[in-house]
Amino acid sequence: MIQKLFKGGLVADGTGSALARVDVAVKEGQIVEVGNIDVSADEVIDITNLILAPGFIDIHTHSDLTLLSNPLAQSKIRQGITTEVIGNCGFGVAPNPVGEASDLLRAAVAYLDLDPEIKWNWTDLAGYLKVLEKSGTSVNVATLVGHIPIHASVVGFGKDPATPQEIKKMQELLRENMSAGAFGFSTGLNYSPVSYASQEELIGLATVVKEFDGIFACHMREYGDDLMKSMNELLSVTRATGVRTQISHLVTFGKRNWGSVSRALELLDQANQDGFEVDADVYPYIAGNCPLTQLLPYWAQEGGDSVMRDRMKDKSARTKIISHWIESEVIWSNIQIANVISGREDLIGRKISDIAESLSIEPDILALDLLGDMGNALGIIAFGRAESDVKSVYAHPRSIVGSDGQSLDPNGVTGSGSPHPRSYGCYPRLLNGYTGASGISLERAIHISTQAAANKLRIKDRGTIKAGNRADLVVFNPLEIRDLATYEQPQQYPIGIPHVIVNGEFAIKDGLHTGKLAGKVIRF
């Protein structure tokens, strides 16, 4: 007996093909038939005037810890995301060294760490995934191994480059954690301590990723004036190893650099023409989200969070950092506070320039003081990107959508701060604002949110609507779907998505969360 039968709507199958009016039957967590289906079913879901699509696969997320606090995955599941890929930008929670080194790692990835009650009671990726499975989630989860925990476990938080012996140890550690089922590896080359990683280290680790046929996801060293230099650095690793490469959030910031994304895409095209596999993801917003420490020069981040915070109080260091910011043309009216430590909630949602004016101090001075107080826990939203650059990536055949956000719950501990609206509205914003006459087709928008991500990850049974695939599905109203989350009021769910199905179970039904934790940890 068919358990669920979706009838009366249009189906976007994820391949980019035209919408088709067909029925879709689901049984025991699988799609069992697609076509004109005239059989009885336990439940017939009338989706007249609606569109049925594969559940969105968010290839770039940071929900490593928030899913443990928010198993219902509220902000993600309600926008149609049925699979999250965690461990991006070099951030990660495994391998987790013991003792003081674990505390140092947790401080280094404080950007992910919104719930101090979460106990890090794992030592490796296999252990972390068991904890996640025991907790349960409403979304499927795939993971990458982050560079920061790998490097920190072997080399520490200093600025000295890894020795050949240390690179070998990192390779062994990466191999061990990849074996737990990771889909690849990620690095974040402007985050300490991996900002000190040598080309030899990157090639050594990419070689291991190649052994597993995983992806090498890279938050590049620079997205501003040195975007081309950063692209060439990454692509040299690709060419040296043949690793399948994913460029994280391919955008550029600073008005003087607008338009340079097109030149970056030319380098990407050349690499693919030469026989390598290089793709890029981006989210549909003109502001980014990161720790404020990302704006520091590398030397200022050296030594770990506590050492870095102490350095913010040194007069000589402060002078050099301010000079760096002036040279980089940091515009403090473009920097909005997103997350803070307990007790500083009065800063949330405010621009650094406005706070500084209210205190009658220079914004550079304020930023240094805030970094000294909060370190990596100080999250920001940074404006200064061009809409045309985002659109150029989505129009490119090697693009994939990734929110770069987290699973959050506005009514829970992860609802603190003023997060980037991408955590609540990425995919509805894409479907509402980036399709049609001035954008891409709806079918393509769905393709780069589903099959394109599944193909990159080598996930064979998700991302398209066809018999035999897992029943991860989203039903939306094409006339109503849109994001409500804004930079000023980000913790708002989208509208126009009545149903979301994960492994054949309703996670969202008639716009309400069912409480089901039907998501699975997916292993490569």
C-alpha positions in Angstrom: 0.0 0.0 0.0 1.3 3.5 -0.9 1.7 5.5 2.2 1.7 9.0 0.7 0.5 10.1 -2.7 1.1 13.7 -3.9 -1.5 14.6 -6.6 -2.6 17.6 -8.6 0.5 19.8 -8.6 3.6 20.5 -10.8 6.8 18.6 -10.1 10.3 20.1 -10.5 12.4 16.9 -10.5 15.7 18.6 -9.7 17.4 18.0 -13.0 16.5 21.4 -14.4 13.9 20.0 -16.7 10.6 21.7 -17.3 7.9 21.4 -14.6 5.6 18.4 -15.2 2.1 17.6 -13.9 2.7 14.1 -12.5 1.9 12.3 -9.3 4.5 11.1 -6.8 4.0 8.0 -4.6 6.0 7.4 -1.3 6.4 4.2 0.6 8.7 3.3 3.5 10.8 6.4 3.1 11.3 6.1 -0.7 9.8 7.5 -3.8 8.3 4.4 -5.4 6.5 5.8 -8.5 6.4 9.0 -10.5 3.7 9.5 -13.2 -0.1 9.2 -13.6 -0.8 7.1 -10.5 -4.3 5.8 -9.9 -4.0 3.6 -6.8 -5.3 3.9 -3.3 -3.0 5.3 -0.6 -3.0 5.8 3.1 -2.8 9.5 2.6 -3.5 11.6 -0.5 -2.0 15.1 -0.4 -3.7 17.5 -2.8 -1.0 19.9 -4.0 -3.1 21.7 -6.7 -1.5 25.0 -7.6 1.6 24.0 -5.7 5.1 22.8 -6.8 6.7 19.6 -5.5 10.5 19.6 -5.5 13.3 17.6 -4.0 14.3 18.7 -0.5 17.0 21.3 -0.7 20.6 20.1 0.0 22.4 22.9 1.8 26.0 22.2 0.8 27.5 24.9 3.0 26.4 25.2 6.7 27.7 25.7 10.2 25.1 23.7 12.2 27.7 21.4 13.8 26.7 22.4 17.3 23.4 24.1 16.9 21.7 20.8 15.7 22.6 19.4 19.1 20.7 22.3 20.8 18.0 22.5 18.1 17.3 19.0 16.8 14.1 20.2 15.2 16.3 22.3 12.9 13.7 24.9 12.9 15.2 27.7 10.7 16.4 25.2 8.1 13.6 22.7 7.8 11.0 25.5 7.5 12.7 26.8 4.3 12.7 23.4 2.7 16.2 22.2 3.6 16.2 18.4 4.1 20.0 17.9 4.2 22.7 20.0 5.8 26.4 19.7 5.1 28.3 20.8 8.2 32.1 21.3 8.9 32.7 24.1 6.4 35.2 27.0 6.3 37.8 24.9 8.2 35.6 25.1 11.3 34.7 21.8 12.9 34.3 20.0 16.2 36.3 16.8 15.4 38.9 15.6 16.0 38.6 16.9 19.5 41.9 16.8 21.5 41.7 16.2 25.2 42.1 18.6 28.1 43.2 22.2 27.7 43.7 21.7 23.9 40.0 20.9 23.7 39.2 24.2 25.4 41.5 26.0 22.9 39.7 24.4 20.0 36.3 25.3 21.3 37.4 28.9 21.7 38.8 28.9 18.2 35.4 27.8 16.7 33.3 29.9 19.1 31.5 31.2 16.0 29.7 27.8 15.9 29.2 27.6 19.7 25.9 29.2 20.7 25.1 26.9 23.6 27.6 26.5 26.4 25.7 23.6 27.8 26.7 21.3 25.0 29.3 18.8 26.3 32.1 18.0 23.9 32.2 14.3 24.9 33.7 13.0 21.7 37.3 12.7 20.5 36.9 12.0 16.8 34.4 12.4 14.0 33.0 8.9 14.5 32.2 9.8 18.1 30.7 13.1 17.2 28.4 11.5 14.6 27.2 9.0 17.2 26.3 11.8 19.5 24.4 13.5 16.7 22.6 10.3 15.8 21.6 9.8 19.5 20.2 13.3 19.7 18.3 13.0 16.4 17.5 15.7 13.9 14.7 16.7 11.6 17.2 17.1 8.7 19.7 14.7 7.2 23.3 15.6 8.0 26.5 15.0 6.0 29.8 16.3 7.2 33.2 17.6 6.1 36.3 17.4 8.3 37.4 20.9 9.3 41.0 22.0 8.9 41.2 23.9 12.2 40.8 20.9 14.5 43.2 18.8 12.3 45.9 21.5 12.3 45.4 22.5 16.0 45.6 18.9 17.1 49.0 18.4 15.6 50.7 21.8 15.2 48.8 23.9 17.7 47.9 27.6 17.4 51.2 29.1 16.6 52.4 30.8 13.4 55.2 28.4 12.5 54.5 26.3 9.4 54.0 22.6 9.9 57.1 20.4 9.5 57.1 17.5 7.0 56.6 15.2 10.0 53.7 17.2 11.2 52.1 17.2 7.8 52.4 13.4 7.8 50.6 13.3 11.2 47.9 15.6 9.9 47.4 13.3 6.9 47.0 10.3 9.2 44.6 12.2 11.4 42.6 13.3 8.4 42.6 9.8 6.9 41.2 8.4 10.2 38.4 11.0 10.4 37.5 10.8 6.7 37.1 7.0 7.3 34.2 7.8 9.6 32.1 8.8 6.6 33.0 12.4 5.9 32.2 13.7 2.4 35.4 15.7 2.3 37.5 18.3 4.0 37.2 22.1 4.4 39.7 24.8 5.1 39.3 28.5 6.0 42.6 30.2 5.0 42.0 33.5 6.8 41.1 31.9 10.1 43.8 31.2 12.7 45.7 28.9 12.9 45.2 27.5 9.4 46.0 31.0 8.0 49.6 29.8 8.5 49.1 26.7 6.5 51.8 26.3 3.8 51.2 25.1 0.3 52.9 21.9 1.2 50.3 21.4 4.0 47.4 22.1 1.7 48.6 19.7 -1.0 49.4 17.1 1.6 45.8 17.2 3.0 44.2 17.5 -0.4 46.1 14.3 -1.4 44.3 12.4 1.4 40.9 13.9 0.3 41.6 12.7 -3.2 42.2 9.2 -1.9 38.6 9.2 -0.6 37.2 10.9 -3.7 35.9 13.6 -1.3 35.5 17.3 -1.9 38.1 19.9 -0.9 36.0 22.9 0.2 37.9 26.2 0.5 37.1 29.5 2.2 39.8 31.3 0.4 42.5 33.5 1.9 41.1 36.7 0.5 37.9 37.8 -1.2 38.8 41.5 -1.6 41.7 43.0 -3.5 43.5 39.6 -3.7 40.7 37.5 -5.0 42.6 36.4 -8.1 45.7 35.6 -6.0 43.5 33.5 -3.7 41.9 31.7 -6.6 45.2 30.8 -8.1 46.4 29.5 -4.7 43.5 27.2 -4.4 43.6 26.1 -8.0 47.3 25.3 -7.7 46.3 22.7 -5.0 43.6 21.4 -7.3 46.0 21.0 -10.2 48.7 19.4 -8.0 46.4 16.8 -6.6 43.4 16.4 -8.9 41.1 16.8 -5.8 37.5 17.7 -6.5 37.2 21.3 -5.4 34.4 23.4 -4.0 35.0 27.2 -3.7 33.1 28.5 -0.7 30.8 31.5 -1.0 32.4 32.9 -4.2 31.8 36.7 -3.9 34.0 39.7 -3.4 33.6 42.7 -1.1 34.5 46.3 -1.4 33.0 48.5 -4.1 36.4 48.8 -5.9 36.4 45.0 -6.4 32.8 44.6 -7.7 32.8 42.7 -10.9 36.0 40.7 -10.2 33.9 37.6 -9.6 33.6 37.3 -13.4 37.3 37.0 -13.7 37.4 34.4 -10.9 34.8 32.4 -12.8 37.1 32.5 -15.9 39.8 30.8 -13.8 37.2 28.3 -12.7 36.2 27.6 -16.3 39.8 27.1 -17.3 40.4 24.5 -14.6 37.3 22.6 -15.7 38.4 22.8 -19.3 41.7 21.3 -18.3 40.0 18.3 -16.8 39.6 19.2 -13.1 36.4 19.5 -11.2 35.8 22.9 -9.6 32.5 24.3 -8.5 31.4 27.3 -6.4 28.6 28.0 -3.9 27.1 31.3 -2.9 24.0 32.5 -0.9 21.6 35.2 -2.2 22.6 38.1 0.0 24.9 41.1 -0.3 26.2 40.8 3.3 28.3 38.2 4.8 28.5 36.8 8.4 31.7 35.8 10.2 33.6 36.5 13.4 35.0 40.0 13.6 38.4 38.4 14.0 38.3 37.7 10.2 39.1 41.4 9.7 42.4 41.1 11.7 45.7 40.6 10.0 47.0 37.0 10.4 49.7 37.9 12.8 47.2 39.4 15.2 45.2 36.1 15.4 48.3 34.0 16.2 48.4 31.9 19.4 44.7 31.1 19.9 41.7 33.0 21.3 43.0 34.1 24.7 46.4 35.2 23.4 44.8 37.1 20.6 42.4 38.8 23.0 45.4 39.9 25.2 47.1 41.3 22.1 44.1 43.6 21.5 45.2 45.5 24.6 48.8 46.0 23.5 49.4 49.6 22.3 51.9 48.7 19.6 49.7 45.9 18.2 46.6 48.2 18.2 48.4 50.8 16.2 49.5 48.3 13.6 46.0 46.8 13.4 44.4 50.2 12.9 46.9 50.9 10.1 45.9 47.5 8.5 42.2 48.5 8.7 42.8 51.9 7.1 44.8 50.3 4.3 42.0 47.7 3.8 39.4 50.5 3.7 37.3 48.9 6.4 34.0 50.8 6.6 32.5 50.5 10.1 29.1 51.6 9.0 29.0 48.3 7.1 29.7 46.2 10.1 26.7 45.1 12.3 27.0 43.2 15.5 25.4 39.7 15.3 26.5 37.7 18.3 28.1 38.6 21.6 29.0 37.0 24.9 26.5 37.1 27.7 26.1 40.5 29.2 26.8 42.5 26.0 23.4 42.0 24.4 22.9 45.7 24.2 25.2 45.7 21.2 23.3 43.2 19.1 21.9 44.5 15.8 23.8 47.8 15.9 26.5 49.1 13.6 30.0 49.6 15.0 30.0 53.1 13.7 26.8 53.9 15.5 27.9 52.4 18.8 31.2 54.3 18.6 29.4 57.6 18.0 27.1 57.0 21.0 30.2 56.5 23.1 32.2 59.3 21.6 35.1 57.1 20.6 36.7 56.1 17.3 35.2 53.0 15.7 38.6 51.4 15.3 39.2 51.8 19.0 35.8 50.3 19.8 36.4 47.3 17.5 39.7 46.6 19.3 38.1 46.8 22.7 35.3 44.5 21.7 37.7 42.0 20.3 39.7 42.1 23.5 36.5 41.4 25.4 34.9 38.7 23.3 37.5 37.3 20.8 36.1 34.7 18.3 32.7 34.8 20.0 32.0 38.3 18.5 30.0 37.7 15.3 29.3 40.3 12.7 27.2 40.9 9.6 29.4 42.6 7.0 27.9 44.5 4.1 29.7 45.6 0.9 28.9 43.1 -1.8 27.4 43.5 -5.3 24.1 41.9 -6.3 25.4 41.6 -9.8 28.3 39.3 -8.6 25.8 37.0 -6.8 23.7 36.8 -9.9 26.7 36.0 -12.1 27.5 33.0 -10.0 24.0 31.7 -10.1 24.0 32.0 -13.8 27.2 30.0 -14.1 26.8 26.2 -14.9 29.1 25.2 -12.0 27.2 27.0 -9.3 25.5 25.5 -6.2 23.4 27.2 -3.5 24.8 27.1 0.1 23.3 29.2 3.0 26.5 29.4 5.0 24.1 29.6 7.9 23.1 27.6 11.0 20.0 25.7 12.2 18.5 28.0 14.7 15.4 28.2 16.9 14.1 31.7 17.8 12.5 30.4 20.9 15.6 28.4 22.1 19.1 29.0 23.2 20.2 29.3 19.6 17.8 32.2 19.1 20.2 34.6 20.8 21.8 37.5 19.0 20.9 38.9 15.6 22.0 36.3 13.1 22.3 36.7 9.4 18.9 36.2 7.8 20.4 33.5 5.5 19.8 31.0 8.3 16.0 31.5 8.0 15.4 32.6 4.4 18.1 31.5 1.9 16.2 29.2 -0.3 12.8 31.1 -0.3 14.8 34.2 -1.1 16.5 32.5 -4.1 13.2 31.2 -5.4 11.4 34.5 -4.9 14.0 37.1 -5.8 16.5 35.5 -8.2 14.2 33.8 -10.7 12.2 35.2 -13.6 12.9 37.8 -16.2 15.9 39.3 -14.3 17.3 36.1 -13.0 17.5 32.4 -13.6 14.6 30.0 -14.3 12.7 28.4 -11.4 13.8 25.0 -12.7 17.5 26.0 -12.6 17.1 27.5 -9.1 15.8 24.2 -7.9 18.5 22.3 -9.7 21.3 24.2 -8.1 19.6 23.7 -4.7 19.2 19.9 -5.2 20.7 17.7 -7.8 23.8 19.9 -8.3 24.6 19.6 -4.6 23.9 15.8 -4.6 26.1 15.3 -7.6 29.0 17.2 -6.1 28.7 15.2 -2.9 28.3 11.9 -4.7 24.9 11.3 -3.0 23.2 9.0 -5.3 19.7 8.6 -3.8 18.7 12.2 -3.0 18.4 15.5 -5.0 16.0 14.3 -7.7 12.5 13.1 -7.8 12.6 9.6 -9.2 11.6 6.1 -8.2 14.1 4.5 -5.8 15.3 7.8 -4.3 14.8 8.7 -0.7 11.6 10.7 -0.2 13.1 14.1 0.8 10.6 16.6 -0.6 9.4 20.2 -0.3 6.0 21.5 -1.4 5.8 25.3 -2.0 3.4 27.9 -3.5 5.3 29.7 -6.3 3.1 32.8 -5.9 3.6 33.0 -2.1 7.0 31.7 -1.3 9.3 34.4 0.2 11.6 35.1 3.0 10.6 37.3 5.9 13.9 37.4 7.7 15.7 40.7 7.5 19.0 42.1 8.8 17.0 44.0 11.4 14.6 41.2 12.3 16.2 38.0 11.1 14.5 35.4 13.2 11.4 35.0 11.1 10.3 31.9 9.2 9.5 32.2 5.5 6.0 31.8 4.0 4.7 29.7 1.2 6.1 26.3 2.2 3.2 24.2 3.6 5.0 20.8 3.6 8.5 19.4 4.0 9.1 15.6 4.0 12.3 13.9 5.2 12.8 10.3 4.5 9.1 9.9 3.9 7.9 11.6 7.1 6.3 15.0 7.4 8.7 17.4 9.2 6.5 20.3 8.3 2.8 19.7 7.6 0.4 22.5 6.8 3.1 25.0 7.9 3.6 23.5 11.3 6.5 21.4 12.6 5.4 17.9 13.4 8.2 17.2 15.9 9.4 14.3 13.9 13.2 13.6 13.9 13.3 11.6 10.7 16.7 12.9 9.5 19.6 10.6 9.2 23.4 11.0 9.4 24.5 10.3 5.8 28.0 8.8 5.4 30.1 8.8 2.3 
